[in-house]
Amino acid sequence: MGDEFVVFAAIGFCAQMIDGALGMAFGVIASTSLIAFGTPPAFASAAVHAAEVVTTGISGTSHILHRNVDWSLFRRLAVPGVIGGCLGAYVLTGLPEEVVKPLVTVYLALMALLIFLRVASRLRSSWNFPAAAVGGGGGFLDAIGGGGWGPIVASTLLAKGDAPRSTIGSVNTTEFVVTTAISITFFTQLDLSSYGNAVLGLVIGGALAAPVAGYLVKIMPTRLALVLVGTVSVGLTAVNFMDLVG
């Protein structure tokens, strides 16, 4: 039990460093780790979102203090994100993960390509997805997959040309509201008493990393931030493809 707690704390720390600095990947990394330990997907998603209530709260506070948040974008993402997340949490209890995962994998691959094109300065046209649609879809898929808010929402906004600092800060801060709503929904559907050790480990590890990540995104050069987000998207896509063909 002690060793497992340390492992989950380490996972939480690494996942939150990436998520807080790049606006993505806490849920994907943590959920994949829980499932590897034999946790059913629905319980993995519920446990991760319970932990994320704390980590995203700390991360969001850090981004607010460092003035990384565009409050207009926050408002446009929050309400549809909550609606989509609650709906996804209800659906997850009866929908096989393999139905959604291939679609998310292809989407992430396209987002990674678009981000790298922007880094290479070859993506000059301005194309727009409404923030409400991005938030609603991101919340829904995040709840179903145990992660995905950052890869979907941050990648989409960055690919269309939004500034990395305000986008990542706004997406991370909005995630606290969305995650809280998803967690409340899961608590009404599932009994998480057997997964307290995992939740606590993820919370403590993530809490230690969150303030550092908020400062990191403040000082990180724009081009480097885009390269790192694209790299993480490619890595997550590769992992998902391997899972699908394995």
N, C-alpha and C positions, 0 to 999 in steps of 0.2 A: 504493500500500500504506500509506504514511504517513497519507494523508488518510482512508482507510478506518478505520485504527486510531483516529484522533481522533474520527471519527463514532461508532464503536462505544463508545468511552470515554464520550462525551457521552450516548449512549443509556443506557449502564449507570448513569451518575450520576443522570440524571433518573428512570429506572425504579426505582432503589433508594430514592431519596428518597420516592417515592410509596409503594412497597411497605413500606418500614420504618416510615413514619408511619401508613399506613392498613391495613397487613396484606394488601395485594394489589397485583397489576398488573405486577410485574417480568417474569414470564414472558410475559405477554400482549404487553406493549410490545416486549420484546426479540425474541420470536419473530416478531411481525408485521414488525419491521424487517429481520430476517434473510431472511424470505421475500420481502420487497420487493427485496432484493438478489439474488434468484434462488436462494436456498438451498432445497433440497427440504424439505418439512415434517418428515420424520423426522430429518434432520440438523440442522434448526433447533432442534427440541426437544432433541436430544442436546447441541448446543453450548450452548444456554441453561442446561440443567441442569448442565453441567460448570462454567459460570461461577457458577451459583447455589450450588455447594458452598462457594465462598469467600465470596460476598456474604451468603448466609444464615447462615454461620458467624459472620461479623463482626456481622451484624445481631442474631442470637440472643444473642451475648455482650453486646452493648450493652443489650438488653432485660433480660437477667439482672442486669447491673450496676445498672440503674435499677429493679430489682424490679418489672418488668411481667409476670412469668410466674406463672401458676397451674399448679403442678407436677402437680396432679391432672388437670387438663384436658390437659396435655402428654402424660401417660401414656395417657390414653384416646384421643388422636388418633394417637400415634406408630405403634403396631403395625399397626392397620388401614391407616393411610396408607402405610406401607412396602409392605404386601401389595398394596394397590390400585395403587400407583405402579409396582411391578415388573411386575404383570400388564399395566398399560396400556402400558408400554414394549415388551413383547413383542408386544402386539396391534397397535401402531402400524406395525410393519414391513409389515403386510398389509392394514390397514383404511383405506379412504379417509376423509380428514378430513371430507368433506361429510356423512358419515353421522352424525357426532357433533355437529358444530357447531350445527345448528339447535336441537337439544335443549338445549345449553348456553346458547344465546342466549335462548331462552324462559325458562329457569331464572333467569338473571341479571336479566332484566326483572322477574320476580316478586319476587326478592330486593330489588331496588332499590325497588320499590313498598312492600314491607313495612318497609324501613328508613325511608323517608320518612313512613310512617304512624306509626312509633314516634317520629320527631322531632316530629311534630304532636301527640303524646300521644293518638293515637286507637287505638293498638294496646295494649290493656290486658290481654288474656287471655294466659295463659302456655301456650305450646305447645312441645313438645319433640321434637327428633329426637335419637336416641342419638348421642353424640359419635363412637362407633366407626363408625357408618354414614356420618356426615358425613366423617370422616377417610378411610375407605376409598374413598368415591365421589370425594372431592376429589383423592386421590392418583392414582386411575385416570384421571380426566379431565385432570389436570395433565400427566401423561405423554403422553397422546394429543394434546392440543392445544398443547403447548409452554408452557402456563401455565394457571392456573385454580385452583391450590390456595387462594390468598388470596380471590379473588372468590367461590368456592364455600364454603369453610370459614368464613372470617371473616364473610362476608355472612349465612350461615345462622345462625351463633351470635349475631351482633348483632341480627338480625331477631327472634329469639326472646327478646331482652331481656338478654343477657349484657353485662357492663360492658365498654366499649370498650378501656380501658387493659389489663386483664388478658387480654382476648380477643385483641387484636392482638399483644401481646407473646408470648402462648402459641402462637398460630398461626405467627408468624414463627420462633420458636425451634424448634417442631416441624418446620417446613419444611426445616431443615438436615438432619435425620435422613432425611426422606422423599426429599429431593433427592439425597442421597448414594446412597441405595439405587437410585433411578432411574438415576443417572449410571453406576453400576457395571453395571447391566443393559444400558444402551446401549453401553457400551464392549465388552461381550461380543458385541454384534450388529453394530456399525458401525465403520468406519475414519474417525476424526475428524481425521486429520493435516492435511487441507486447510483446516480451519476454525480453526486455532490463533490466527490474527490476530483473528478475531471474538471468540473466547473470552477472549483476553488483554485486549482492549479493554473488554469487558463487566465483567471481573473488576476491573480497575483503576478504572474509573468507579464501579462499585458499591461497591468497598471505600472509596472516598473519601466516599461519601454515607452509608454504613451507620451510623457512630457518631452523625452529626448527626440522622438519622431516629429513632434510639432515644431521644434526649433530647427530640425534638419531641413524640412521643406521650406522654411523661411529663407535659409541661406543658400539653398541648392540652385545652381544655374538652370535657367529654363531648358536649354538644350539637353543637359544631363538628365533632368527630370523626365523629359519626353523619352529619351533613350532607355532609361530604367523602366518606365511604365511599359514601353513596347516589349522590352526583354521579359518582364514578368508575364505579360500577356502571352508571349510565345511559349514560355515555360509551362504555364498553366494549360495552354492548349495542347502541348506535347504530352503532358501527363494524362489529360483527358482522352486523347487519342489512344494512348497505350492501354488505358483502362478499357476502352471500347473494343479494341481488337484482342485484348487479352482474355 
